[in-house]
Amino acid sequence: MRYISTRGSAPTLSFEEVLLTGLASDGGLYVPESLPSFTATELEAMASLDYPSLAHRILLPFVDEAFSSEELRAIIDDTYAVFRHSAVAPLVQLDHNQWVLELFHGPTLAFKDFALQLLGRLLDAILKRRGEKVVIMGATSGDTGSAAIAGCQRCENIDIFILHPHGRVSDVQRRQMTTLSAPTIHNLAIEGNFDDCQAMVKASFRDQGFLPDGRRLVAVNSINWARIMAQIVYYFYAGLRLGAPHRAAAYSVPTGNFGDIFAGYLASKMGLPVAQLMIATNRNDVLHRLLSTGDYARQTLEHTLSPSMDISVSSNFERLMFDLYDRDGGAIADLMSAFDDGDIALSSSAMERARELFASYRVDDALTLACIADVWEKNEYLLDPHSAIGYAAATQPGAHTQVPWVTLATAHPAKFPDAIKASAVGITAQLPAHLKDLFELPEHFDVLPNDIAAVQRFMSGHLGA
């Protein structure tokens, strides 16, 4: 399979090249030239597969030039063996037509483990094969950082630099990053917000001159295609559990950067019956406003109880725009260039296409807390604030009522104790046994100004792999 840029002028690359490249040279994001698709008969045959077997079946067409079937299967088995639930992504029923897909049984208790545990192993295999050393640079609004470090820390040919907004992630999220110590792991607390961190990462990928010869940056944020690819699998897994291909399901996704829900869109393009994809946002509602009005407009970022969604620019929406504009890279390049200078409006035909599958709903902090309390009262089931936003969107009066709803539970509630306390449910979410000593471990991080030159100087001076 070959991969092309959303902006049309970057070289076409193989999977191995895409994994190591991240952002395309024209500033775009890589997507497959074409997607594999599965017939109803093939989906029926997949219904009995466990999670690793299903992942192998779905992912092999994306990587077949880089890995043999046997190599990929070994990597997948190793990836999901570290998850602490034998189903990997269990479904829990909360109401007649309401289900929660638990995506928090990985090492760092967040959905990003699904992709980053796999990405780390794919990257390790390719770097060993090539005899190459790289630098991972990523920005996190909460969960990506710890998942990236946990997934890549054993790789011998990688230096890892993760930027997070200082004081704007939860204590558990921060400690999951900063208590993992190694000479090649660097946590950088930036005196700014997530958008500032993400802007530094994008600018650094565009101009890598601050790195010594022979080194390059590799992305672990969802601009890296491998992240999106891995997330497609759990949509198929949930859909097959609920009756696909004979019955469609709808999916409510707590959404900031649009990567996770874009994977659901791809699953639908690949043959999974999907009735609707709900974009569930907090009050940083750039995607809800976009779907409602067609205007892609930045607003001042607000700090909320769901910090992983505190994002004002959804990087992966460009991947959907590429399809909405008939894969016209030139049109996307023009739109994104205009977006650099201010707000943009999408065409009416593009928005009509988007609304055929996508809906959206905005959930503020008060409604988030009310949802946590309501679900606990009715089911004694505890949602984290991000998952509560998804569930509130799936159960609001305007939601589709004729199909089963699957809310993606993106994080363990113990990662957000302040929100659980504020919901007044009267209990404390306990960390799993493997993290029981998290608050006793020493932390390691450096506080840096909101200045890209300072960040790049730090990185070039601390390469050790």
C-alpha positions as CSV (number, residue, x, y, z in Angstrom):
1,M,0.0,0.0,0.0
2,R,1.2,3.5,-0.8
3,Y,0.4,6.8,1.0
4,I,-0.3,10.2,-0.3
5,S,-0.4,13.7,1.3
6,T,-3.6,15.6,1.9
7,R,-2.0,18.6,0.3
8,G,-1.0,16.9,-2.9
9,S,2.6,17.8,-3.6
10,A,4.6,15.6,-1.3
11,P,6.1,12.3,-2.5
12,T,4.1,9.1,-2.4
13,L,5.6,6.9,0.4
14,S,5.5,3.3,1.6
15,F,4.3,2.4,5.1
16,E,7.8,2.3,6.5
17,E,8.6,5.7,5.1
18,V,5.3,7.1,6.4
19,L,6.0,5.7,9.9
20,L,9.3,7.5,10.0
21,T,8.2,10.7,8.3
22,G,5.0,11.9,10.2
23,L,4.2,15.2,8.6
24,A,4.5,15.3,4.9
25,S,7.0,17.7,3.3
26,D,4.2,19.9,1.9
27,G,2.8,20.3,5.4
28,G,0.0,17.8,4.8
29,L,-0.9,14.5,6.5
30,Y,-0.4,11.1,5.0
31,V,-3.4,8.9,4.1
32,P,-3.6,5.6,2.2
33,E,-3.9,6.0,-1.6
34,S,-6.8,3.5,-1.3
35,L,-8.4,1.6,1.5
36,P,-8.9,-2.1,1.9
37,S,-12.6,-3.1,2.1
38,F,-14.4,-6.1,3.6
39,T,-17.5,-7.8,2.3
40,A,-20.4,-8.8,4.5
41,T,-19.2,-12.4,4.2
42,E,-15.7,-11.5,5.3
43,L,-17.1,-9.5,8.3
44,E,-19.2,-12.6,9.3
45,A,-16.0,-14.6,9.3
46,M,-14.3,-12.0,11.5
47,A,-17.0,-12.1,14.1
48,S,-15.4,-15.0,16.0
49,L,-11.9,-13.5,16.1
50,D,-10.3,-12.3,19.3
51,Y,-8.8,-8.8,19.4
52,P,-5.2,-9.7,18.3
53,S,-6.5,-11.9,15.5
54,L,-8.9,-9.2,14.3
55,A,-6.1,-6.6,14.4
56,H,-3.9,-8.8,12.3
57,R,-6.7,-9.3,9.7
58,I,-7.5,-5.5,9.5
59,L,-4.0,-4.1,9.7
60,L,-2.0,-6.4,7.4
61,P,-3.1,-4.7,4.1
62,F,-1.8,-1.3,5.5
63,V,1.7,-2.7,6.2
64,D,2.2,-5.6,3.9
65,E,5.2,-4.0,2.1
66,A,7.0,-3.5,5.4
67,F,6.1,-6.7,7.4
68,S,5.3,-10.2,6.6
69,S,2.1,-11.7,8.0
70,E,4.1,-13.6,10.5
71,E,6.1,-10.6,11.6
72,L,3.0,-8.5,12.1
73,R,1.2,-11.2,14.0
74,A,4.2,-11.5,16.4
75,I,4.2,-7.7,16.9
76,I,0.5,-7.6,17.5
77,D,0.6,-10.4,20.0
78,D,3.4,-8.7,21.9
79,T,1.5,-5.4,21.9
80,Y,-1.8,-6.6,23.3
81,A,-0.3,-9.1,25.8
82,V,0.5,-6.1,28.1
83,F,-3.2,-5.1,28.4
84,R,-4.8,-6.1,31.6
85,H,-8.1,-7.4,30.4
86,S,-8.3,-10.6,28.3
87,A,-10.8,-9.1,25.9
88,V,-8.4,-6.1,25.4
89,A,-11.4,-3.8,24.6
90,P,-14.4,-5.1,26.6
91,L,-17.9,-3.8,26.0
92,V,-20.1,-2.9,29.0
93,Q,-23.9,-2.4,28.7
94,L,-25.3,0.6,30.6
95,D,-28.8,0.8,29.2
96,H,-31.0,-1.0,26.7
97,N,-29.2,0.5,23.7
98,Q,-26.2,2.1,25.3
99,W,-22.8,0.5,25.5
100,V,-19.4,1.6,26.7
101,L,-16.3,0.4,24.9
102,E,-13.5,0.3,27.6
103,L,-10.3,1.4,26.0
104,F,-8.4,2.0,29.2
105,H,-6.9,-1.4,30.0
106,G,-3.5,-0.7,28.6
107,P,-0.4,0.2,30.6
108,T,-1.2,3.9,31.0
109,L,-5.0,3.6,31.3
110,A,-5.9,5.4,28.1
111,F,-7.1,4.6,24.6
112,K,-3.8,5.9,23.2
113,D,-2.1,2.7,24.4
114,F,-3.8,0.8,21.6
115,A,-1.9,2.8,19.0
116,L,1.3,3.8,20.8
117,Q,2.1,0.3,22.2
118,L,1.8,-0.9,18.6
119,L,3.7,2.1,17.1
120,G,6.6,1.6,19.4
121,R,7.0,-2.0,18.4
122,L,6.7,-1.3,14.7
123,L,9.2,1.5,15.0
124,D,11.6,-0.6,17.0
125,A,11.6,-3.3,14.4
126,I,12.1,-0.9,11.5
127,L,14.9,1.0,13.2
128,K,16.8,-2.2,14.0
129,R,16.4,-3.3,10.4
130,R,17.7,0.1,9.1
131,G,20.4,0.7,11.8
132,E,19.0,4.2,12.3
133,K,18.6,6.4,15.3
134,V,15.7,8.9,15.5
135,V,14.2,11.5,17.8
136,I,10.6,11.3,18.9
137,M,9.0,14.8,19.5
138,G,5.4,14.9,20.7
139,A,2.9,17.2,22.3
140,T,0.4,16.0,24.8
141,S,-2.7,17.4,26.4
142,G,-2.7,14.5,28.8
143,D,-2.6,10.9,27.7
144,T,-0.4,10.8,24.6
145,G,2.8,11.5,26.5
146,S,2.7,8.7,28.9
147,A,1.4,6.2,26.3
148,A,4.2,7.3,23.9
149,I,6.9,6.9,26.6
150,A,5.5,3.5,27.7
151,G,5.3,2.3,24.2
152,C,8.8,3.5,23.1
153,Q,10.9,3.4,26.3
154,R,12.5,0.1,25.5
155,C,13.6,1.2,22.0
156,E,17.4,1.5,21.9
157,N,17.5,3.8,18.9
158,I,15.2,6.6,20.1
159,D,15.4,9.8,22.2
160,I,12.0,10.9,23.4
161,F,11.0,14.5,24.0
162,I,7.4,15.0,25.2
163,L,6.0,18.5,25.6
164,H,3.0,19.1,27.9
165,P,1.4,22.4,29.1
166,H,2.8,23.1,32.5
167,G,0.1,22.8,35.2
168,R,-2.6,21.9,32.7
169,V,-2.7,18.1,32.9
170,S,-4.0,16.0,35.8
171,D,-1.5,14.8,38.5
172,V,-2.0,11.2,37.4
173,Q,-1.4,12.1,33.8
174,R,1.7,14.1,34.6
175,R,3.2,11.4,36.9
176,Q,2.6,8.7,34.4
177,M,5.1,10.6,32.2
178,T,7.5,12.0,34.7
179,T,8.1,9.0,36.9
180,L,9.5,7.0,33.9
181,S,13.1,7.7,34.0
182,A,15.8,7.0,31.5
183,P,18.7,9.0,29.9
184,T,16.7,9.0,26.6
185,I,13.4,10.2,28.1
186,H,12.7,13.9,28.5
187,N,9.5,15.5,29.8
188,L,9.3,19.2,29.0
189,A,6.7,21.3,30.8
190,I,6.0,24.3,28.6
191,E,4.7,27.5,30.1
192,G,1.8,27.7,27.6
193,N,-1.2,25.7,26.5
194,F,-1.5,22.5,24.4
195,D,-1.8,24.5,21.2
196,D,1.5,26.2,21.9
197,C,3.1,22.7,22.4
198,Q,1.6,21.4,19.2
199,A,2.6,24.4,17.2
200,M,6.3,23.9,18.3
201,V,6.1,20.3,17.3
202,K,4.7,21.1,13.8
203,A,7.3,23.9,13.3
204,S,10.1,21.6,14.3
205,F,9.0,19.0,11.9
206,R,9.0,21.6,9.1
207,D,12.6,22.7,9.9
208,Q,14.8,20.0,11.5
209,G,18.0,22.0,11.1
210,F,18.5,22.1,14.9
211,L,19.2,18.3,14.9
212,P,22.7,16.9,14.2
213,D,23.4,15.2,10.9
214,G,21.9,11.7,10.6
215,R,19.0,12.4,13.0
216,R,15.4,13.0,12.1
217,L,12.2,13.6,14.0
218,V,9.5,11.0,14.2
219,A,5.9,11.9,15.3
220,V,3.9,10.0,17.9
221,N,1.0,12.5,17.8
222,S,-1.9,11.5,15.7
223,I,-0.4,13.1,12.7
224,N,1.5,9.8,12.4
225,W,-0.6,7.5,10.2
226,A,0.2,4.4,12.4
227,R,-1.8,6.0,15.3
228,I,-4.9,6.3,13.2
229,M,-4.5,2.8,11.6
230,A,-4.3,1.0,15.0
231,Q,-7.5,2.7,16.2
232,I,-9.6,1.4,13.3
233,V,-9.5,-2.1,14.8
234,Y,-11.6,-1.4,17.9
235,Y,-14.5,0.0,15.9
236,F,-14.7,-3.3,14.0
237,Y,-14.3,-5.2,17.3
238,A,-17.3,-3.4,18.9
239,G,-19.4,-3.5,15.8
240,L,-18.9,-7.2,15.3
241,R,-19.8,-7.8,19.0
242,L,-23.1,-5.9,18.4
243,G,-24.2,-7.7,15.2
244,A,-22.3,-6.4,12.2
245,P,-22.6,-6.9,9.3
246,H,-26.3,-7.4,9.9
247,R,-26.8,-4.5,12.2
248,A,-25.2,-1.0,12.3
249,A,-24.1,0.7,15.4
250,A,-23.5,4.4,16.2
251,Y,-20.4,5.6,18.0
252,S,-20.0,8.6,20.3
253,V,-16.4,9.7,20.6
254,P,-14.9,12.3,23.0
255,T,-13.0,14.3,20.5
256,G,-10.4,17.0,20.5
257,N,-7.8,16.4,17.7
258,F,-10.2,14.3,15.5
259,G,-7.9,11.3,15.2
260,D,-9.9,8.8,17.1
261,I,-13.2,9.5,15.4
262,F,-11.5,9.7,12.0
263,A,-10.5,6.0,12.6
264,G,-14.3,5.3,12.9
265,Y,-14.9,7.1,9.6
266,L,-12.2,4.9,8.0
267,A,-13.9,1.8,9.4
268,S,-17.1,2.8,7.8
269,K,-15.3,3.3,4.5
270,M,-13.8,-0.2,4.8
271,G,-17.2,-1.9,5.1
272,L,-18.2,-1.7,8.8
273,P,-21.9,-0.6,9.0
274,V,-21.9,2.7,11.0
275,A,-25.1,4.5,11.5
276,Q,-23.6,7.7,12.9
277,L,-20.4,9.1,14.4
278,M,-21.0,11.6,17.2
279,I,-18.4,14.3,17.7
280,A,-18.6,14.9,21.5
281,T,-16.7,18.0,22.6
282,N,-16.2,20.0,25.7
283,R,-16.5,23.8,25.7
284,N,-13.5,24.0,23.5
285,D,-15.9,23.1,20.7
286,V,-14.2,23.9,17.5
287,L,-15.5,20.7,15.9
288,H,-19.1,21.2,17.0
289,R,-19.1,24.8,15.7
290,L,-17.5,23.6,12.4
291,L,-20.1,20.9,11.9
292,S,-22.9,23.2,12.9
293,T,-21.9,26.2,10.8
294,G,-19.2,25.1,8.3
295,D,-16.9,27.7,9.8
296,Y,-13.5,26.5,10.9
297,A,-12.6,29.1,13.5
298,R,-10.1,29.3,16.4
299,Q,-11.3,30.5,19.8
300,T,-9.4,31.1,23.0
301,L,-8.5,27.9,24.7
302,E,-10.3,27.2,28.0
303,H,-9.1,24.9,30.8
304,T,-11.8,22.3,31.6
305,L,-12.3,19.1,33.6
306,S,-11.5,17.1,30.4
307,P,-8.0,18.4,29.7
308,S,-7.2,15.9,27.0
309,M,-9.8,17.6,24.8
310,D,-8.6,21.2,25.5
311,I,-7.7,21.9,21.9
312,S,-8.6,24.7,19.6
313,V,-7.2,23.3,16.3
314,S,-8.1,19.7,15.4
315,S,-5.1,18.6,13.3
316,N,-6.6,15.4,11.9
317,F,-9.7,17.1,10.5
318,E,-7.6,17.9,7.5
319,R,-7.7,14.2,6.7
320,L,-11.5,14.2,6.5
321,M,-11.4,17.5,4.5
322,F,-9.3,15.7,1.9
323,D,-12.1,13.3,1.3
324,L,-14.8,15.9,1.6
325,Y,-13.1,17.8,-1.3
326,D,-12.8,14.7,-3.5
327,R,-9.1,14.2,-2.5
328,D,-8.1,17.4,-4.2
329,G,-4.7,18.1,-2.6
330,G,-4.5,21.6,-4.1
331,A,-7.8,22.6,-2.7
332,I,-6.8,21.4,0.8
333,A,-3.4,23.2,0.5
334,D,-5.2,26.5,-0.3
335,L,-7.7,26.1,2.5
336,M,-5.0,25.3,5.1
337,S,-2.9,28.1,3.9
338,A,-5.8,30.5,4.4
339,F,-6.4,28.9,7.9
340,D,-2.9,29.9,8.9
341,D,-4.0,33.5,8.4
342,G,-7.5,33.3,10.0
343,D,-10.8,31.5,9.9
344,I,-12.1,29.6,6.9
345,A,-15.5,28.4,5.7
346,L,-16.0,24.9,4.1
347,S,-18.1,24.6,1.0
348,S,-21.8,23.7,1.4
349,S,-21.2,20.4,-0.6
350,A,-18.3,19.4,1.8
351,M,-20.5,20.1,4.8
352,E,-23.4,18.2,3.4
353,R,-21.2,15.2,2.9
354,A,-19.8,15.4,6.4
355,R,-23.3,15.6,8.0
356,E,-24.3,12.4,6.2
357,L,-22.3,10.4,8.8
358,F,-21.3,12.9,11.5
359,A,-23.3,14.7,14.2
360,S,-21.9,16.7,17.1
361,Y,-22.8,17.8,20.6
362,R,-21.2,20.2,23.1
363,V,-20.9,19.2,26.8
364,D,-19.8,21.8,29.4
365,D,-18.3,21.0,32.8
366,A,-21.6,21.1,34.6
367,L,-23.2,18.6,32.3
368,T,-20.1,16.4,32.4
369,L,-20.3,16.2,36.2
370,A,-24.1,15.6,36.1
371,C,-23.5,12.7,33.6
372,I,-20.9,11.1,35.9
373,A,-23.3,11.3,38.8
374,D,-26.3,10.0,36.9
375,V,-24.5,7.0,35.4
376,W,-23.1,6.1,38.9
377,E,-26.5,6.4,40.5
378,K,-28.2,4.2,37.9
379,N,-25.5,1.6,37.3
380,E,-22.7,2.1,39.9
381,Y,-20.4,2.5,36.9
382,L,-17.8,5.3,37.0
383,L,-17.0,7.3,33.9
384,D,-14.0,9.6,33.6
385,P,-14.9,13.2,32.4
386,H,-14.0,12.5,28.8
387,S,-16.0,9.4,28.6
388,A,-18.9,11.2,30.3
389,I,-18.9,13.7,27.6
390,G,-19.2,10.9,25.0
391,Y,-22.0,9.3,27.0
392,A,-23.9,12.6,27.5
393,A,-23.8,13.1,23.7
394,A,-25.0,9.6,23.0
395,T,-27.9,9.9,25.3
396,Q,-29.1,13.4,24.5
397,P,-32.6,13.8,23.1
398,G,-31.4,14.4,19.5
399,A,-29.3,11.2,19.3
400,H,-30.2,8.3,16.9
401,T,-32.6,5.9,18.8
402,Q,-33.0,2.9,16.5
403,V,-29.4,1.5,16.8
404,P,-27.1,0.5,19.6
405,W,-24.8,3.3,20.7
406,V,-21.2,2.7,21.6
407,T,-19.5,5.4,23.7
408,L,-15.7,5.2,23.6
409,A,-14.5,5.2,27.2
410,T,-11.1,6.8,26.5
411,A,-9.5,6.9,30.0
412,H,-9.7,5.3,33.4
413,P,-11.6,7.5,36.0
414,A,-8.7,7.3,38.4
415,K,-6.7,9.5,36.1
416,F,-9.1,12.4,36.9
417,P,-9.7,12.4,40.7
418,D,-10.7,16.1,40.8
419,A,-13.5,15.6,38.4
420,I,-14.7,12.5,40.2
421,K,-14.7,14.4,43.5
422,A,-16.5,17.3,42.0
423,S,-19.3,15.0,40.7
424,A,-20.2,14.2,44.3
425,V,-20.6,10.5,43.7
426,G,-19.1,9.9,47.1
427,I,-16.3,7.5,46.1
428,T,-12.7,7.7,45.0
429,A,-11.6,6.0,41.8
430,Q,-8.7,3.7,42.7
431,L,-5.6,3.3,40.5
432,P,-5.1,-0.3,39.4
433,A,-2.5,-2.4,41.3
434,H,0.3,-1.9,38.8
435,L,0.2,1.9,39.5
436,K,-0.5,1.8,43.2
437,D,2.9,3.4,44.0
438,L,2.6,6.2,41.3
439,F,2.5,9.0,43.9
440,E,5.5,7.7,45.7
441,L,7.9,7.7,42.8
442,P,10.3,10.6,42.0
443,E,9.4,12.9,39.1
444,H,11.7,14.0,36.3
445,F,10.8,16.9,34.1
446,D,12.1,20.3,33.0
447,V,10.1,23.5,32.9
448,L,10.8,25.5,29.7
449,P,9.5,28.9,28.5
450,N,7.0,29.0,25.7
451,D,9.8,29.6,23.2
452,I,10.6,27.2,20.4
453,A,14.3,28.2,20.3
454,A,14.7,27.3,23.9
455,V,13.0,23.9,23.4
456,Q,15.1,23.1,20.3
457,R,18.3,24.1,22.2
458,F,17.4,21.7,25.0
459,M,16.7,18.9,22.6
460,S,19.9,19.2,20.6
461,G,21.9,19.4,23.9
462,H,20.3,16.2,25.4
463,L,20.5,13.6,22.7
464,G,21.8,10.3,24.2
465,A,20.6,7.3,22.1
